[in-house]
């Protein structure tokens, strides 16, 4: 069992750096570096990928917060100010949606074919997102159901419920899954397998893992995620990932 821990914040004058923010920023940096390198390795201009990173992050934060407050916690709309406090609550799938919208606009305006960069995006997204999910794990903001699984975190009383006790920590599981997928994608890429379709494969793999893991998400805590017909908002997004993955696997030529 993993003991509950909270990394200390770093205070630099008027600024406070927290573990989640640092790891999220590190994930973006790693993804941008890997994406630029893999673009160049394929004979593509790496500059569009590097330029897109800023727009992708900004759009991801905006959409991530809107999905968080509109779909996961609509009860917070009783205070309209929370809708504009973009730093308070982010949905990873909302961030992904924001990145997709930004990519459509950015690559469309640059008249650059996104499909040419799709493999580079897949190889960059999996490890970068995995690092960011470690940030979710260290602040323990995705508690799961009670369990005695060896990787459970022993939550103290009062953090999410009065009793505390061991629970799944879905931030950790998501990070481990994404790192495993990153290893699979790099192995396939170096062998020349599924060229042009690695992003489709990642969509299918992650959509399946996230759909299953979200059944472990806690509903007996003080700040539970909303459910719609028994499913979380992320599980509905998984249907879109499956549709995209199957479509691209079928239509993209080697």
Beta strands, then each sheet from edge to edge (+ up, - down):
strand 1: 2-3
strand 2: 10-12
strand 3: 15-17
strand 4: 143-146
strand 5: 153-155
strand 6: 165-169
sheet 1: 1+ 5+ 6- 4+
sheet 2: 2+ 3-
end
